[in-house]
Amino acid sequence: MSFGVAVIVGNTIGSGILLTPGEIAARVRNPWLVFAVWSMGGIFAFLCTQSVSELGTMLPQAGGWFVYSRKAFGEYGGFLVGCCDCMVQSSATAYLAVAFGEFAADFQPVLRGHVKLVAVGCLILLMLLNGLGLRAGSRAQELTSLTKAVALIAFVVACFAVSPSAAPGSAVALPSFSKMPAWGLLIMIMIALQPIVVSYDGWYGAIYFTEEDENPAKNLPRSSIAGVLACAAIFLLVNAALLHVLSFGRLAASHMPAADAAELIFGGQGRSMILLVSLVTAISTINASLLILPRILFAMARDGLMPSWVTWVNSGGTPAGALLLCTASSIALVLSGSFETLIAMASILFVAVYLSGFLSLFVLRARHPNLPRPFRMWGYPWTNLGICLGAGAFLIASIIADLKHALFAVGVVALTGPLYLLMKKIRRSHEARRQNMQSALDADAE
């Protein structure tokens, strides 16, 4: 259970919580609404964990969303979702590696001009660590996630130890909600929820490891619920701490509110301390990605939808072939610098990936009612319908906000069709060759 919580915390709490609160405050322009929208994001993530806990305990296999979509929508449906999930995870890994390099360069100016080199070095070191086995990778995840959580809690405590309760800052005009039409307030909340949903992304991290869990029926729901509640609590505490130190107007105007608050508390060393927290945060999230992505590739390869060597598992229990492939692809993205477009597309596709899982639950309940369900989603079907509608609204809003990259995403999805047919042709060729070899061996034996 502790590993599942560590993966969720490591995969969810990124540097966004150090940056996003200012953006949210500027959008809602009311301190109570700040806590309201962050709480709404936490409730949404909590309900999402209910859906995937039923799916994960019903089908405790490596691969996560790929497994559920394959069972519900067929082989191509699983392949499509698996490819999208791989793109999201690999793009995010490359982005985080570059972010780590930038944080390191800010912390140590001698590294400026070598951001990509630092990023590649970070990926290689974490690949080697995870290559030692699941135990090494999981211990690193637990340590970095714990360090990150403790550092953020220490930051919160330091903020509340500051007096006076808020630093001086420019006033901000608060909207009069009594005069605002209901639809206007709803639109404002929906816009504010978009970056919050992104900040909570990662709540599903434990589903990729159910096959390696001795008791997924018990551990997956517990770790998922505990992980999401921990993340929600930290997010709310950080916002409360920032509002305590900074005036609301200064928070709403700040691009790096955590750095501004730390500078008020610790003086000139405040920025360096936030950079250290950011470095640990980046390492923890990258490590979580390097634990998750190989298991998607492994599951797809095991079903004949990726080259067979991707299924190679070393003596430590690590899908080493898949780990090598995903690290190489992330390094290639870092060196090419082309991941910016992929990140823009991934920001649209990531919610589509887990929307496929929520829809899978409806399909599997209807078509396979006799599948074992050690855990059942609370309030089904209404809770699952609610998160489907929420995810669908987020997806539509993302497409409208970035139509260009939405069209690119559609193009990428279209390419999965020919790729799927190619992999099926290769699989049939291998099966035919294997059958011919077996027939020849049987003939020799006779």
C-alpha positions in Angstrom: 0.0 0.0 0.0 2.8 2.4 0.8 4.2 2.0 -2.7 0.9 2.8 -4.2 0.5 5.9 -2.2 4.1 6.9 -3.1 3.4 6.5 -6.8 0.2 8.6 -6.6 1.8 11.3 -4.6 4.9 11.3 -6.8 2.9 11.3 -10.0 0.4 13.9 -8.9 2.2 16.5 -6.9 4.4 18.3 -9.3 5.9 21.7 -9.6 2.4 22.9 -10.7 1.3 23.4 -7.1 4.2 25.9 -6.6 3.0 27.9 -9.7 -0.7 27.3 -10.3 -2.2 29.0 -7.2 -1.5 32.4 -8.5 -3.3 31.6 -11.8 -6.3 30.2 -10.0 -6.6 33.2 -7.7 -6.4 35.5 -10.8 -9.2 33.6 -12.4 -11.7 33.3 -9.6 -10.7 36.6 -7.8 -12.2 35.5 -4.5 -10.3 33.7 -1.6 -13.3 31.5 -0.8 -13.7 30.4 -4.4 -10.0 29.5 -4.4 -10.6 26.8 -1.8 -13.9 25.9 -3.4 -12.4 25.1 -6.8 -9.4 23.2 -5.3 -11.8 21.2 -3.2 -13.9 20.5 -6.3 -10.8 19.2 -8.1 -10.1 16.9 -5.1 -13.7 15.6 -5.1 -13.5 14.9 -8.8 -10.2 13.0 -8.4 -11.6 11.1 -5.4 -14.6 9.9 -7.5 -12.2 9.0 -10.4 -10.3 6.7 -8.0 -13.5 4.9 -7.2 -14.0 4.1 -10.9 -10.5 2.9 -11.5 -10.3 0.9 -8.2 -13.2 -1.2 -9.5 -11.5 -1.6 -12.9 -8.1 -2.4 -11.4 -9.4 -5.0 -8.9 -11.6 -6.5 -11.6 -8.7 -6.8 -14.1 -5.5 -6.8 -12.0 -3.0 -6.7 -14.9 -0.1 -4.5 -15.9 -1.0 -1.8 -18.5 -3.7 0.3 -16.8 -6.1 2.0 -19.2 -4.9 -0.2 -22.1 -6.2 -3.3 -20.3 -9.6 -1.9 -19.5 -10.2 -0.5 -23.0 -9.0 -3.7 -24.7 -11.5 -5.7 -22.6 -14.4 -3.2 -23.2 -13.8 -2.0 -26.7 -11.7 -4.8 -28.4 -8.1 -5.1 -29.4 -7.9 -1.9 -31.5 -9.7 0.1 -28.8 -7.0 -1.0 -26.3 -4.2 -0.3 -28.8 -5.5 3.2 -29.4 -5.8 4.0 -25.7 -2.4 2.4 -25.0 -0.7 4.5 -27.7 -2.3 7.7 -26.4 -1.3 6.9 -22.9 2.3 6.2 -24.0 2.5 9.5 -25.8 1.2 11.4 -22.8 3.6 9.7 -20.4 6.7 10.0 -22.7 6.0 13.6 -23.5 5.5 14.4 -19.8 8.7 12.6 -18.9 10.7 14.6 -21.4 9.1 17.9 -20.3 9.9 17.1 -16.6 13.5 16.1 -17.4 14.0 19.5 -19.1 12.3 21.2 -16.2 14.7 19.4 -13.9 17.6 20.7 -16.0 16.3 24.3 -15.8 15.8 24.1 -12.0 19.3 22.7 -11.7 20.7 25.5 -13.8 18.9 28.1 -11.7 20.2 26.5 -8.6 23.8 26.2 -9.9 24.5 28.8 -12.6 27.5 26.8 -13.8 25.0 24.4 -15.4 23.4 27.1 -17.5 23.8 26.2 -21.2 23.8 22.5 -20.3 20.1 22.0 -19.5 19.6 19.2 -22.1 22.7 17.4 -20.9 21.5 17.6 -17.3 18.0 16.3 -18.4 19.5 13.4 -20.3 21.8 12.6 -17.4 18.8 12.6 -15.0 16.9 10.2 -17.3 19.8 7.8 -17.6 20.5 7.7 -13.9 16.9 7.0 -13.1 16.8 4.3 -15.8 19.8 2.6 -14.3 18.2 2.8 -10.8 14.9 1.3 -12.0 16.9 -1.3 -14.0 18.1 -2.8 -10.7 14.6 -4.0 -10.1 11.2 -3.0 -8.8 12.5 -2.9 -5.2 15.1 -0.3 -6.1 12.6 1.8 -8.1 9.9 1.5 -5.5 12.2 2.5 -2.6 13.4 5.5 -4.6 9.7 6.5 -5.3 8.8 6.1 -1.6 11.8 8.2 -0.5 11.3 11.0 -3.0 7.6 11.2 -2.5 8.0 11.3 1.3 10.7 14.0 0.9 8.5 16.1 -1.4 5.5 15.8 1.0 7.6 16.7 4.0 9.2 19.7 2.2 5.8 21.1 1.2 4.4 20.6 4.7 7.5 22.3 6.2 6.9 25.2 3.7 3.3 25.4 5.0 4.4 25.5 8.6 6.9 28.2 7.9 4.3 30.3 6.1 1.9 30.1 9.1 4.8 31.0 11.4 5.1 34.4 9.7 3.5 37.4 11.2 1.7 39.6 10.2 -0.8 37.2 8.5 -0.4 38.7 5.1 2.2 40.7 3.3 1.2 44.1 1.9 0.1 44.0 -1.8 -2.1 45.7 -4.3 -5.8 45.4 -3.8 -7.8 43.2 -6.2 -11.4 44.0 -7.2 -13.6 41.1 -6.1 -16.6 40.4 -8.2 -20.0 40.7 -6.8 -21.5 37.3 -7.1 -24.9 38.4 -6.1 -25.1 40.5 -9.3 -23.3 37.8 -11.5 -25.6 35.6 -13.5 -25.5 31.9 -12.6 -24.1 31.0 -16.0 -21.3 33.5 -15.7 -20.3 32.1 -12.3 -20.4 28.6 -13.7 -18.2 29.5 -16.7 -15.7 31.2 -14.3 -15.5 28.1 -12.2 -15.1 25.7 -15.2 -12.2 27.9 -16.5 -10.6 27.8 -13.1 -11.0 24.0 -12.9 -9.0 23.3 -16.0 -5.5 23.9 -14.5 -6.7 22.2 -11.3 -7.7 19.0 -13.1 -4.2 19.1 -14.7 -2.6 19.5 -11.2 -4.5 16.5 -9.9 -3.6 14.4 -12.9 -1.7 11.4 -11.5 -4.4 10.1 -9.1 -4.5 6.8 -11.2 -0.8 5.9 -10.8 -1.3 2.8 -8.7 -3.4 1.0 -11.4 -0.3 0.1 -13.4 1.2 -2.1 -10.7 -1.8 -4.4 -9.7 -0.2 -7.4 -11.4 2.8 -7.1 -9.2 0.7 -6.5 -6.1 0.1 -9.6 -3.9 -3.3 -8.3 -2.8 -4.6 -5.7 -5.3 -8.2 -6.2 -4.1 -7.2 -4.7 -0.8 -4.3 -2.5 -1.6 -5.4 -0.7 -4.7 -8.6 1.0 -3.3 -6.8 1.9 0.0 -3.7 3.3 -1.7 -5.7 5.2 -4.3 -8.0 6.8 -1.7 -5.2 7.6 0.7 -3.0 9.0 -2.1 -5.7 11.3 -3.4 -6.7 12.5 0.0 -3.1 13.3 0.8 -2.6 15.2 -2.4 -5.9 17.2 -1.9 -4.8 18.0 1.7 -1.4 19.3 0.6 -2.9 21.3 -2.2 -5.3 23.0 0.1 -2.7 23.6 2.8 -0.3 25.2 0.3 -3.0 27.6 -0.9 -3.9 28.5 2.7 -0.3 29.1 3.5 0.2 31.3 0.4 -2.9 33.3 1.3 -1.5 33.7 4.8 1.8 35.2 3.7 0.8 37.0 0.5 -2.1 39.4 0.1 -4.8 38.1 -2.3 -3.9 40.7 -4.8 -0.2 39.8 -4.7 -1.1 36.1 -5.0 -3.3 36.7 -8.0 -0.5 38.8 -9.7 2.3 36.3 -9.0 3.7 33.9 -11.6 5.8 32.1 -8.9 3.8 32.5 -5.6 5.7 29.9 -3.7 9.0 31.6 -4.5 7.6 35.0 -3.5 6.3 33.6 -0.2 9.6 31.9 0.5 11.5 35.1 -0.2 9.4 36.9 2.4 10.0 34.2 4.9 13.6 33.3 4.4 14.9 36.3 2.6 17.4 35.8 -0.3 17.7 32.1 0.4 14.0 31.6 -0.1 14.2 31.2 -3.9 17.0 28.6 -3.5 14.9 26.6 -1.1 12.0 26.5 -3.5 14.3 25.4 -6.3 15.5 22.5 -4.1 11.9 21.5 -3.5 11.3 21.8 -7.3 14.3 19.5 -8.0 13.0 16.8 -5.7 9.5 17.2 -7.1 10.8 16.7 -10.6 12.9 13.7 -9.7 9.9 12.0 -8.0 7.5 12.6 -10.9 10.1 11.5 -13.5 10.8 8.3 -11.5 7.0 7.6 -11.3 6.8 8.0 -15.1 9.7 5.6 -15.6 7.9 3.1 -13.4 4.5 3.5 -15.3 5.4 3.8 -18.9 7.4 0.5 -19.3 4.4 -1.4 -17.9 2.1 0.0 -20.6 4.6 -1.0 -23.3 5.1 -4.4 -21.6 1.3 -5.1 -21.6 0.9 -4.1 -25.2 3.9 -6.2 -26.3 2.6 -9.2 -24.3 -0.6 -9.0 -26.4 1.5 -8.9 -29.6 0.9 -5.1 -30.2 4.6 -4.2 -29.7 7.8 -6.0 -30.6 8.3 -9.2 -28.6 11.6 -8.0 -27.0 9.7 -5.3 -25.2 8.4 -8.1 -22.9 11.8 -9.0 -21.6 11.8 -8.8 -17.8 15.2 -8.9 -15.9 16.0 -10.8 -12.7 14.9 -7.8 -10.6 11.4 -7.9 -12.0 11.8 -4.8 -14.2 10.4 -4.9 -17.7 13.9 -3.9 -18.9 13.2 -3.9 -22.6 10.3 -1.6 -22.2 12.3 0.6 -19.8 15.1 1.0 -22.3 12.6 1.8 -25.1 10.7 4.5 -23.1 13.9 6.1 -21.8 15.4 6.2 -25.3 12.2 7.9 -26.6 12.2 10.4 -23.8 15.9 11.2 -24.4 15.2 11.6 -28.1 12.4 14.1 -27.3 14.6 16.0 -25.0 17.4 16.3 -27.5 15.1 17.2 -30.4 13.2 19.8 -28.4 10.1 18.6 -30.3 8.1 17.6 -27.2 6.5 21.1 -26.9 4.0 20.2 -29.6 3.5 16.7 -28.0 2.9 18.3 -24.6 0.3 20.5 -26.1 -1.4 17.5 -27.6 -0.9 15.4 -24.5 -2.7 18.1 -22.5 -5.8 17.3 -24.6 -5.3 13.5 -24.8 -4.6 12.8 -21.1 -8.2 13.4 -20.1 -9.4 11.4 -23.1 -7.4 8.4 -21.9 -9.0 8.2 -18.5 -12.4 9.1 -20.0 -12.0 5.8 -21.9 -11.6 4.0 -18.6 -14.8 5.5 -17.1 -16.7 4.5 -20.2 -15.1 1.0 -20.0 -16.7 0.6 -16.6 -20.2 1.1 -18.0 -19.5 -1.4 -20.8 -17.9 -4.0 -18.6 -20.8 -3.8 -16.1 -23.2 -4.5 -18.9 -21.3 -7.1 -20.9 -19.4 -8.9 -18.2 -21.6 -8.8 -15.1 -19.9 -12.0 -13.7 -16.4 -10.7 -13.6 -15.0 -10.6 -10.0 -15.5 -7.2 -8.4 -13.8 -7.1 -5.0 -14.4 -3.4 -5.0 -17.5 -1.6 -6.4 -17.7 2.1 -7.2 -19.7 4.0 -4.6 -22.9 5.5 -6.0 -22.7 3.8 -9.4 -24.0 4.6 -12.0 -24.5 8.3 -11.0 -21.0 8.9 -9.7 -19.4 7.4 -12.8 -21.8 9.3 -15.1 -20.8 12.5 -13.2 -17.1 12.1 -13.8 -17.7 11.1 -17.4 -19.6 14.4 -17.9 -16.9 16.3 -16.1 -14.1 14.7 -18.1 -16.1 15.3 -21.3 -16.6 19.0 -20.5 -12.9 19.3 -19.8 -12.1 17.7 -23.1 -14.4 19.9 -25.1 -13.1 23.0 -23.4 -9.5 21.9 -24.1 -10.3 21.4 -27.8 -12.0 24.8 -28.1 -9.1 26.5 -26.3 -6.4 24.9 -28.5 -8.0 23.8 -31.8 -4.7 23.7 -33.6 -3.2 21.0 -31.3 -6.5 19.3 -31.0 -6.4 18.7 -34.8 -2.8 17.4 -34.4 -4.0 15.0 -31.8 -6.7 13.8 -34.1 -4.0 13.2 -36.7 -1.9 11.2 -34.3 -5.0 9.1 -33.3 -5.6 8.4 -37.0 -2.1 7.1 -37.4 -2.8 4.4 -34.9 -5.0 2.6 -37.4 -2.2 1.8 -40.0 0.2 1.0 -37.1 -2.2 -1.4 -35.6 -2.7 -3.2 -38.9 1.1 -3.4 -39.3 1.6 -4.9 -35.8 -1.2 -7.4 -36.5 0.6 -8.4 -39.8 3.9 -8.9 -38.0 2.2 -10.9 -35.3 0.6 -13.2 -37.8 3.9 -13.7 -39.6 5.6 -14.7 -36.3 2.8 -17.1 -35.4 3.0 -18.7 -38.8 6.7 -19.1 -38.5 6.4 -20.6 -35.1 3.7 -23.0 -36.3 5.9 -24.1 -39.2 8.9 -24.7 -36.9 6.7 -26.7 -34.5 5.4 -28.8 -37.5 8.9 -29.5 -38.6 9.9 -30.5 -35.1 6.9 -32.8 -34.8 7.8 -34.4 -38.2 11.4 -35.0 -37.1 10.1 -36.6 -33.9 8.0 -39.0 -35.9 
